[in-house]
Amino acid sequence: MTRTYAFDFDGVIAQYQGYQGQDVAGEPNQHIVNTIRELKKRGHTIIVYASQHSNEFLRDYVKKYNIPVDHFNENPTVDVPAGRKPVA
């Protein structure tokens, strides 16, 4: 059975030292990145959500660090009101 997993960006995927701007993020937390890679390898869907960064910034970040992600700030399979965290 495949599942959908959602990961917060700041402080989970990326190390967080307090807000430093929309285009600033810490280095990846390698343990979390390895977990995401393993979940993706097993066929699960991965969502990243962040309130302080644009989807474009998130796409660039995960591409730079080779982190497999399916969706950013949404789960297109579940309809939720705008501004809510994605359902996973």
Beta strands, then each sheet from edge to edge (+ up, - down):
strand 1: 4-8
strand 2: 45-49
strand 3: 71-72
sheet 1: 1+ 2+ 3+
end
